[in-house]
């Protein structure tokens, strides 16, 4: 357990346990707190706090900053913009993006590739595959919906099952009478074409 105080890190430190404080932090492995203007860690168990940008390849803990980036994150991101490849936890920010998310996104706008959890937004939520809930003021989009969408406008793809609640509830790739349903739309995949049954 120790404290590392530096202005700039010219070379990546191998390992730090405790507090790392500098304008720019650059560490391979850290257990503790990394605080500075710009932080970069390969493997971090703890907290990154920065004025401008945090980056971690693997993080178990918290990132707090204007911009946060993580490869594999188990924990919390709080900032103006948050991005991660894999997240098991929570993102809170103006804009949030995750490749694979098990947890919650709260922001002005949220996007995820595969989401198992909840998106709460002001302007828009988007997910390729959603198992959970999207709640927003303006627009929800899910290509494959398995859950609930609540918004002014909700859009889902053909391969969707769930409930849409909004003024406009749109589902693509279905007969005209099932495409647009106002207020409450219950989406099922019970009726399959002969081609789908043969596959």
ABEGO torsion letter per residue (X at the ends): XBBBBBABBABBBABBBEBBBBABBBBABBBEBBBEABBBBABBBEBBBBAABBBBABBBEBBBBABBBBABBBEBBBBABBBBABBBEBBBBABBBBABBBEBBBBABBBBABBBEBBBBAABBBBABBBEBBBBAABBBBABBBEBBBBABBBBBABBBEBBBEABBBBBGBBAAAABBBGBBBBBAABBBAAAAAX
